[in-house]
Amino acid sequence: MLTSVFYSQIFCKAKNNKLHIEITNSFEGTVMLVDKIPISILENHGYGTKSIAAIAEKYSGVYSFTAENRIFRTRIIL
């Protein structure tokens, strides 16, 4: 029997000549943040968040990762 519901949502808009992207998804467990970047304890995981940070920095953008109330949120402005 399925006891939890997983969801994912992507929101994009252009504002003030910048691209705003917000990605949210549900999760179970805990998320560890080191230097404001989520760290996975699983092998071969966590490359996506590192790539997002690198791309945002490369193009003088900003990013944030938060995890609260079983919702993981990524925000990017480029």
KEKE-3310 file (N, C-alpha, C; in steps of 0.2 Angstrom, whole numbers, plus 5000, padded with zeros to 4 digits):
npx = (5004:5003:5009:5013:5014:5022:5028:5032:5037:5039:5043:5044:5049:5051:5058:5062:5072:5078:5080:5069:5069:5060:5061:5052:5050:5043:5050:5057:5064:5080:5089:5105:5114:5128:5138:5128:5123:5115:5120:5123:5123:5123:5131:5136:5127:5119:5125:5117:5113:5125:5129:5119:5123:5136:5133:5125:5134:5143:5136:5134:5123:5111:5108:5098:5095:5083:5076:5061:5048:5046:5047:5058:5066:5072:5079:5083:5091:5095)
npy = (4994:5011:5024:5037:5052:5057:5071:5083:5099:5112:5128:5142:5159:5174:5189:5206:5205:5193:5176:5166:5152:5139:5124:5112:5098:5084:5075:5061:5059:5066:5081:5085:5100:5108:5121:5128:5119:5104:5088:5072:5056:5045:5035:5041:5051:5067:5075:5084:5095:5101:5104:5113:5124:5127:5131:5142:5150:5152:5160:5171:5171:5167:5155:5144:5132:5123:5114:5110:5104:5092:5096:5099:5113:5121:5136:5147:5160:5167)
npz = (5000:4996:5005:5005:4995:4980:4972:4959:4954:4942:4939:4928:4924:4915:4921:4923:4913:4917:4920:4929:4939:4947:4956:4963:4974:4983:4997:5007:5023:5027:5023:5020:5021:5015:5015:5009:4999:4995:5001:4996:5004:4997:4984:4969:4968:4969:4959:4951:4959:4961:4948:4945:4954:4948:4935:4938:4944:4934:4925:4931:4940:4953:4966:4976:4988:4997:5011:5018:5028:5021:5008:4995:4988:4974:4968:4955:4947:4932)
capx = (5000:5006:5007:5015:5013:5028:5026:5037:5034:5044:5040:5049:5046:5056:5056:5067:5077:5081:5076:5068:5067:5059:5059:5050:5048:5043:5055:5056:5071:5083:5093:5110:5117:5135:5140:5121:5122:5114:5126:5121:5127:5123:5136:5134:5121:5121:5128:5113:5113:5132:5129:5115:5127:5141:5130:5122:5140:5147:5133:5133:5117:5111:5104:5097:5092:5080:5072:5057:5042:5046:5047:5064:5065:5078:5078:5089:5090:5100)
capy = (5000:5017:5028:5044:5054:5060:5076:5087:5105:5116:5135:5147:5165:5180:5195:5211:5202:5187:5169:5163:5145:5136:5117:5109:5091:5081:5070:5058:5058:5072:5083:5089:5106:5110:5127:5129:5114:5098:5083:5065:5051:5039:5035:5043:5055:5074:5079:5089:5101:5104:5107:5119:5129:5129:5135:5149:5154:5153:5165:5177:5170:5165:5149:5142:5125:5123:5108:5111:5101:5087:5099:5102:5118:5124:5142:5149:5166:5168)
capz = (5000:4995:5011:5003:4988:4978:4967:4957:4950:4939:4937:4925:4921:4914:4925:4923:4909:4920:4920:4936:4939:4954:4955:4970:4974:4989:4999:5014:5026:5029:5018:5023:5017:5017:5011:5006:4994:4997:5000:4996:5006:4992:4979:4962:4968:4970:4953:4948:4962:4960:4941:4945:4957:4944:4930:4940:4945:4928:4921:4936:4942:4960:4967:4983:4990:5004:5012:5024:5028:5016:5002:4993:4983:4971:4965:4951:4943:4927)
cpx = (5004:5004:5009:5014:5019:5025:5032:5034:5039:5040:5045:5045:5052:5053:5063:5073:5081:5077:5075:5065:5066:5057:5057:5048:5048:5048:5054:5063:5073:5088:5099:5113:5123:5137:5134:5120:5121:5119:5122:5126:5128:5128:5133:5128:5123:5124:5124:5113:5120:5132:5125:5119:5132:5139:5128:5129:5143:5143:5131:5126:5117:5107:5103:5093:5089:5076:5068:5051:5041:5045:5055:5063:5072:5076:5084:5087:5096:5099)
cpy = (5006:5022:5036:5046:5058:5065:5080:5093:5109:5123:5139:5153:5170:5186:5199:5208:5197:5181:5167:5156:5142:5129:5115:5102:5088:5076:5067:5058:5065:5074:5087:5094:5107:5115:5129:5124:5107:5092:5076:5061:5045:5040:5037:5047:5062:5078:5084:5095:5104:5107:5113:5125:5131:5133:5142:5153:5156:5159:5170:5177:5169:5159:5148:5135:5125:5116:5109:5107:5096:5090:5102:5107:5120:5130:5144:5155:5167:5175)
cpz = (5000:5001:5010:4996:4986:4972:4965:4953:4948:4937:4934:4923:4920:4917:4925:4919:4912:4920:4927:4935:4946:4953:4962:4969:4982:4991:5006:5016:5027:5023:5022:5019:5020:5012:5007:5000:4997:4996:5001:4999:5002:4986:4972:4962:4970:4965:4951:4952:4962:4953:4941:4948:4952:4938:4932:4941:4939:4924:4926:4939:4950:4960:4974:4983:4997:5005:5019:5023:5023:5009:5000:4987:4981:4967:4961:4947:4939:4923)
residu = (MET:LEU:THR:SER:VAL:PHE:TYR:SER:GLN:ILE:PHE:CYS:LYS:ALA:LYS:ASN:ASN:LYS:LEU:HIS:ILE:GLU:ILE:THR:ASN:SER:PHE:GLU:GLY:THR:VAL:MET:LEU:VAL:ASP:LYS:ILE:PRO:ILE:SER:ILE:LEU:GLU:ASN:HIS:GLY:TYR:GLY:THR:LYS:SER:ILE:ALA:ALA:ILE:ALA:GLU:LYS:TYR:SER:GLY:VAL:TYR:SER:PHE:THR:ALA:GLU:ASN:ARG:ILE:PHE:ARG:THR:ARG:ILE:ILE:LEU)
# end
